[in-house]
Amino acid sequence: MPAAIDFCFDFSSPYGYLASRRIGEVAARHGRGVRWRPMMLGAAFAATGGKPLVELPLEGEYAERDLARTARFRGIPFAMPKKFPVVTLAAARAFYRLEEVAPELTVPFAAATFAALFAEERDIAEAAVVAALLRSVGADAGLAAIGTPAIEARLRAETEAAIGRRVFGSPFFFVDGEPFWGADRLDQVERWLETGGF
Amino acid sequence: MPAAIDFCFDFSSPYGYLASRRIGEVAARHGRGVRWRPMMLGAAFAATGGKPLVELPLEGEYAERDLARTARFRGIPFAMPKKFPVVTLAAARAFYRLEEVAPELTVPFAAATFAALFAEERDIAEAAVVAALLRSVGADAGLAAIGTPAIEARLRAETEAAIGRRVFGSPFFFVDGEPFWGADRLDQVERWLETGGF
């Protein structure tokens, strides 16, 4: 079985959300799985000097227009959260906690979390929302409350691993080691899967 | 006749070059012309706090890989210039000088200039190279030497007009007022031309 595609993202990344709606299908067409890796992009920005889109004056303003238009272009429901950026620590920790006890539920949980933030105007920074999202995919809502040192260390390690792979934005994909940054690159990801590289 | 697409770019923009190889065809499929508008992106960066790609540590490194790969993906000849960034003042002034005396030669000249920098490893900062490029498209090579105050003012005005339209990067397209940033957005430009907006 060929290796899964690594999909590194922060739950607060709107282009990450748009990409999340397409990557599974792209991968499946070529017999690949997708390994979803939520991370704390803020930690990567601290290491690289990067900044959240919304803090870049003209680029941030353009991005809001571009996101809404790109969502329409792809037929993906989208509404920019009123409160933004959002703290995604609770969601990311719940993801890795879930991976330990019910790994088959991680992708449904992550998809539901992205949709909650970017299509349903729900505040995923709240533990109660994360609990409801866990419940909605059939997981134990109690996991939302568990912030053990082991899970904190796990999320930190995943974030550091992404930084070690020179991830500086979200979404970031790795196909057999080849890095692709941005929702825009799924056409090249697909060609890479088809051809084994070009 | 529907309005031309405005294509704002800096001659030193590699993604601008990649887009320049496709925009004419996209526009022509929908009965549109393209108005090429070289500008001094550095002046826009001074206004917006932006930075050239190559100065962003991880993003710059990724961009070199992405540019070469995107060129292969699109079948466009490309070689990252060894000396970069390059001063594009001479080329941009020659463009606007040419527009006054032989406007039909501006697009061939701009295309030849982009190709010289990004496919032929020629240094377009040199007046002799700009003169040769003018000659290659059938224009008066002597135009390369003419830096009149009027032409300087013209280039400044074009750059300020672009900044006034909130252009913060290259390439930037306007289709009936709708802004599109990046070579990646030509698929949306095409849909916009087809549908009149979405």
Interface residues (C-beta under 8 A of the other chain):
Chain A: T48 G49 G50 L56 P57 L58 E59 E61 Y62 R65 D66 R69 T70 R72 F73 R166 F168 G169 P179 W181 G182 D184 R185 D187 Q188 R191 F198
Chain B: T48 G49 G50 L56 P57 L58 E59 E61 Y62 R65 D66 R69 T70 R72 F73 R166 F168 G169 P179 W181 G182 D184 R185 D187 Q188 R191 F198
